[in-house]
Amino acid sequence: MTGTRVAAIDFGTNTARLLIADRRPDGSFKLVRIEREIVRMGGGFSKETGLSADAIQRGSHCLQRFAGILNEYGVRNPRAVATSAVRDAINGQSFIGQIYRQTGIALTVIDGEQEGILTLTGVVAGLDCQPDHLMVFDVGGGSTEYTLSHGGEAVFVRSIPLGVVRLTEGTATAAEMSEKIEKELCLLSNELSDSLVAAPDQGTLLVGTAGTATTLAAISMKMATYDYRRVHNSILSIDEIRRIYRLLLPLSPEVRLEIPGLEKGREDLIIAGMLITLNTMERFGFRSFKVSDYGLLEGLIVVDGLPGA
């Protein structure tokens, strides 16, 4: 049995992704087609004007392309969500209306908690193990979500204003980025300590999802052409990430693109992503993390309804 043909769109602050799949009655799915495009919706973002004209144009072109693919596969009403950039933009609703008129795609803005729960669902669906205690971090373009689960249930979800586009465009140096990251993670750590949830320990599996984590895995494997099958469920040590950081930091963004595994569009953003990753691991005492190619997009496919909807 092939299942019901469904589709999901994760329209992020840096990357837009489309997944078409055959969903089985038990919630599992068979991948039919996946597409991704760096749209950098957070590029040129401001509190006063929201999404920039260039970002709106990039996002519009991408979603028109996605709409063509959906038509090709005969899929209607994809489950499509927008995250940090559209969520925070004063002109976010205007953009959503424009996209619906142009493409028929109805974007739903989700908050940080919904994003964390959906991401956890997607990550768990793709893990090669089922740990009792799990901590997922999802480094995005405008925010980073931290989700702790016990026995497969989310017990702590927080979205904090740390994202690779936000940090890269808002700070001048790696030292300034680190200062901002450390401040936010200190607040997160204090909030976790004040909660009734047990803090991560040696029995907790750390999983990293989204572009920073998968890019670091691809660089570590010297992957000229990205292969999600090799990246998914691989392990990265903190020492390996530090090595990659020392390698990339002195290079110009243009020269960084000569490093196998680094995708065009991430050459300036990868430093912020690595700093968030390293600071997260150091703050919570992790020596390694498991990389997941599954996340929010896959969570949208397997859940029966949006959290909080």
C-alpha positions as CSV (number, residue, x, y, z in Angstrom):
1,M,0.0,0.0,0.0
2,T,1.5,3.3,-1.1
3,G,-0.5,5.6,1.3
4,T,-2.0,9.0,0.8
5,R,-0.1,11.6,-1.2
6,V,0.7,14.6,1.0
7,A,3.0,17.6,1.0
8,A,4.6,19.9,3.5
9,I,6.5,23.2,3.3
10,D,8.9,24.6,5.9
11,F,9.3,28.2,5.0
12,G,12.2,29.3,7.2
13,T,14.2,32.4,7.8
14,N,17.1,31.1,5.6
15,T,15.9,28.0,3.9
16,A,12.6,26.9,2.3
17,R,11.9,23.2,2.0
18,L,9.2,21.1,0.2
19,L,8.5,17.5,0.9
20,I,6.1,15.3,-1.1
21,A,5.4,11.9,0.5
22,D,3.1,9.0,0.6
23,R,1.8,8.9,4.2
24,R,0.8,5.5,5.6
25,P,-2.1,5.0,8.1
26,D,0.4,4.5,10.9
27,G,1.9,8.0,10.3
28,S,5.1,6.8,8.7
29,F,5.8,7.9,5.1
30,K,7.7,7.2,1.9
31,L,9.6,10.1,0.4
32,V,8.5,11.0,-3.1
33,R,10.3,14.3,-3.7
34,I,12.2,16.8,-1.7
35,E,13.2,20.3,-2.7
36,R,15.1,23.0,-0.9
37,E,16.2,26.6,-1.6
38,I,18.1,29.2,0.3
39,V,15.7,32.2,0.3
40,R,17.2,34.2,3.2
41,M,13.9,35.8,4.2
42,G,15.7,37.4,7.2
43,G,18.1,39.2,4.9
44,G,17.7,43.0,5.2
45,F,15.1,42.5,7.9
46,S,14.2,45.5,10.2
47,K,11.8,46.0,13.0
48,E,10.4,49.1,11.3
49,T,9.8,47.7,7.8
50,G,9.9,43.9,8.3
51,L,10.8,41.7,5.3
52,S,12.9,43.5,2.7
53,A,11.7,43.9,-0.9
54,D,14.5,41.5,-2.0
55,A,13.6,38.9,0.5
56,I,9.9,39.1,-0.6
57,Q,11.0,38.6,-4.2
58,R,13.2,35.6,-3.4
59,G,10.5,34.0,-1.3
60,S,7.8,34.6,-3.9
61,H,9.9,33.1,-6.7
62,C,10.7,30.1,-4.5
63,L,7.1,29.4,-3.6
64,Q,5.9,29.8,-7.2
65,R,8.4,27.1,-8.1
66,F,7.1,24.9,-5.3
67,A,3.6,25.5,-6.5
68,G,4.5,24.2,-9.9
69,I,6.0,21.1,-8.4
70,L,2.9,20.5,-6.3
71,N,0.7,20.8,-9.4
72,E,3.0,18.4,-11.2
73,Y,2.4,15.8,-8.5
74,G,-1.3,16.6,-8.2
75,V,-1.0,17.6,-4.5
76,R,-3.4,20.2,-3.2
77,N,-3.4,22.0,0.2
78,P,0.1,21.3,1.4
79,R,0.7,21.8,5.1
80,A,2.8,24.9,4.9
81,V,4.3,26.9,7.8
82,A,6.4,30.0,8.2
83,T,8.7,30.6,11.1
84,S,10.8,33.3,12.6
85,A,11.2,36.0,9.9
86,V,7.6,36.0,8.7
87,R,6.4,35.6,12.4
88,D,8.3,38.7,13.5
89,A,7.8,40.9,10.4
90,I,5.4,43.8,10.5
91,N,4.5,43.0,6.9
92,G,4.4,39.2,7.5
93,Q,0.6,39.0,7.0
94,S,0.8,41.1,3.8
95,F,3.4,38.7,2.5
96,I,1.3,35.6,3.3
97,G,-1.7,37.2,1.5
98,Q,0.5,37.9,-1.6
99,I,1.8,34.3,-1.6
100,Y,-1.8,32.9,-1.4
101,R,-2.9,35.1,-4.3
102,Q,0.1,34.1,-6.4
103,T,0.3,30.4,-5.7
104,G,-2.7,29.2,-3.7
105,I,-0.3,28.1,-0.9
106,A,-1.7,29.1,2.5
107,L,1.2,29.7,4.8
108,T,0.4,29.3,8.6
109,V,2.7,31.2,11.0
110,I,3.6,29.0,13.9
111,D,5.1,30.1,17.2
112,G,8.4,28.9,18.7
113,E,6.7,26.3,20.9
114,Q,4.8,24.8,18.0
115,E,8.0,24.8,16.0
116,G,9.9,23.0,18.7
117,I,7.2,20.3,19.1
118,L,6.8,19.7,15.4
119,T,10.6,19.5,15.0
120,L,10.8,17.0,17.9
121,T,8.1,14.9,16.1
122,G,10.1,14.9,12.9
123,V,13.4,14.1,14.6
124,V,12.0,11.2,16.5
125,A,10.5,9.7,13.4
126,G,13.9,9.5,11.8
127,L,16.1,8.5,14.7
128,D,17.9,5.1,14.5
129,C,17.4,4.8,18.3
130,Q,14.7,5.7,20.8
131,P,16.4,7.3,23.8
132,D,14.4,8.0,27.0
133,H,15.9,11.4,27.4
134,L,16.5,13.6,24.3
135,M,17.5,17.2,23.8
136,V,16.9,18.7,20.3
137,F,18.4,21.9,19.1
138,D,17.3,23.5,15.8
139,V,19.5,26.3,14.7
140,G,17.5,28.5,12.3
141,G,18.0,31.7,10.5
142,G,16.1,33.9,13.0
143,S,15.7,31.7,16.1
144,T,17.0,28.5,17.7
145,E,14.6,26.1,19.4
146,Y,15.6,23.8,22.3
147,T,13.3,20.9,23.1
148,L,13.7,18.3,25.9
149,S,11.7,15.1,25.8
150,H,11.3,12.3,28.3
151,G,9.9,9.1,26.9
152,G,9.0,10.7,23.6
153,E,7.0,13.5,25.1
154,A,8.1,17.2,25.0
155,V,8.6,18.5,28.6
156,F,10.5,21.7,27.9
157,V,10.3,23.9,24.7
158,R,11.9,27.3,24.3
159,S,12.6,29.4,21.2
160,I,15.3,32.0,21.7
161,P,16.3,34.9,19.4
162,L,19.5,33.3,18.1
163,G,19.6,32.7,14.4
164,V,22.4,32.6,11.9
165,V,21.0,35.4,9.7
166,R,20.0,37.5,12.7
167,L,23.5,37.1,14.3
168,T,25.5,37.5,11.0
169,E,23.7,40.7,9.9
170,G,23.5,42.1,13.4
171,T,27.1,41.7,14.7
172,A,30.5,42.6,13.3
173,T,32.7,39.9,14.8
174,A,32.7,36.4,16.1
175,A,33.5,37.7,19.6
176,E,30.3,39.8,19.5
177,M,28.3,36.8,18.3
178,S,29.7,34.7,21.2
179,E,28.8,37.3,23.7
180,K,25.1,37.4,22.5
181,I,24.9,33.6,22.4
182,E,26.4,33.2,25.9
183,K,23.9,35.7,27.3
184,E,20.9,34.0,25.7
185,L,22.1,30.5,26.7
186,C,22.6,31.7,30.3
187,L,19.0,32.9,30.4
188,L,17.9,29.5,28.9
189,S,20.0,27.6,31.4
190,N,18.6,29.6,34.4
191,E,15.0,29.1,33.1
192,L,15.6,25.3,32.8
193,S,17.0,25.2,36.4
194,D,13.9,27.1,37.7
195,S,11.6,24.6,36.0
196,L,10.6,21.2,37.3
197,V,12.3,19.5,34.3
198,A,15.5,17.5,34.9
199,A,18.4,19.2,33.2
200,P,20.3,17.3,30.5
201,D,22.8,14.8,31.8
202,Q,25.1,12.0,30.6
203,G,22.0,9.9,29.8
204,T,20.6,12.5,27.5
205,L,21.1,12.3,23.7
206,L,21.7,15.6,22.0
207,V,20.4,15.9,18.5
208,G,21.1,18.7,16.1
209,T,18.8,19.4,13.1
210,A,18.5,21.9,10.3
211,G,21.2,23.5,8.0
212,T,24.0,24.2,10.5
213,A,24.1,20.6,11.8
214,T,23.8,18.9,8.4
215,T,26.3,21.3,6.8
216,L,28.9,20.5,9.5
217,A,28.4,16.8,8.9
218,A,28.8,17.3,5.2
219,I,32.0,19.3,5.7
220,S,33.4,16.7,8.1
221,M,32.7,14.0,5.5
222,K,34.2,16.2,2.7
223,M,31.0,15.7,0.8
224,A,31.2,17.4,-2.6
225,T,27.5,16.4,-3.3
226,Y,25.2,16.4,-0.3
227,D,23.8,12.9,0.5
228,Y,21.3,13.0,3.3
229,R,21.5,9.2,3.8
230,R,25.2,9.6,4.9
231,V,24.5,12.7,7.0
232,H,21.4,11.4,8.8
233,N,22.1,9.8,12.2
234,S,25.8,10.5,11.9
235,I,27.8,11.7,15.0
236,L,29.8,14.9,15.3
237,S,32.2,15.5,18.2
238,I,32.9,18.8,19.7
239,D,36.5,18.5,18.8
240,E,35.6,18.0,15.1
241,I,33.4,21.1,15.2
242,R,36.2,23.1,16.8
243,R,38.5,21.9,14.0
244,I,36.1,23.0,11.3
245,Y,35.6,26.4,13.1
246,R,39.4,27.0,13.2
247,L,39.6,26.0,9.5
248,L,36.8,28.3,8.3
249,L,37.1,31.4,10.5
250,P,40.2,33.0,8.9
251,L,38.9,32.4,5.4
252,S,36.8,34.9,3.4
253,P,33.3,33.8,2.6
254,E,34.3,33.3,-1.0
255,V,37.2,31.1,-0.2
256,R,35.1,29.1,2.3
257,L,33.1,27.9,-0.7
258,E,36.1,25.9,-1.8
259,I,35.6,23.6,1.2
260,P,33.7,20.5,0.2
261,G,30.3,20.3,2.0
262,L,29.7,24.0,2.4
263,E,26.7,25.0,0.3
264,K,26.6,28.4,-1.5
265,G,24.4,30.8,0.6
266,R,25.9,29.5,3.9
267,E,29.4,30.8,3.5
268,D,28.9,33.8,5.7
269,L,26.3,32.2,8.0
270,I,28.2,29.1,9.0
271,I,30.4,30.9,11.6
272,A,27.3,32.0,13.6
273,G,25.9,28.4,13.3
274,M,29.1,26.9,14.6
275,L,29.2,29.3,17.5
276,I,25.6,28.5,18.6
277,T,26.4,24.8,18.3
278,L,29.7,25.0,20.3
279,N,28.2,27.2,23.0
280,T,25.2,24.9,23.3
281,M,27.4,21.9,23.7
282,E,29.7,23.6,26.2
283,R,26.9,25.1,28.3
284,F,25.1,21.7,28.7
285,G,28.2,19.5,28.9
286,F,27.9,17.5,25.6
287,R,30.9,16.1,23.9
288,S,29.1,15.0,20.7
289,F,25.7,15.2,19.0
290,K,23.7,13.1,16.6
291,V,22.8,14.8,13.3
292,S,19.3,14.6,12.0
293,D,18.3,15.4,8.5
294,Y,14.7,15.1,9.7
295,G,13.0,18.0,11.5
296,L,10.2,20.4,11.2
297,L,9.4,19.4,7.6
298,E,9.0,15.7,8.4
299,G,7.1,16.6,11.6
300,L,4.5,18.3,9.4
301,I,4.1,15.1,7.4
302,V,3.7,12.7,10.3
303,V,1.5,14.7,12.8
304,D,-2.3,14.6,12.6
305,G,-2.7,18.3,13.3
306,L,-0.6,21.4,14.2
307,P,0.1,21.8,17.9
308,G,-2.1,24.4,19.4
309,A,-4.3,24.6,16.2
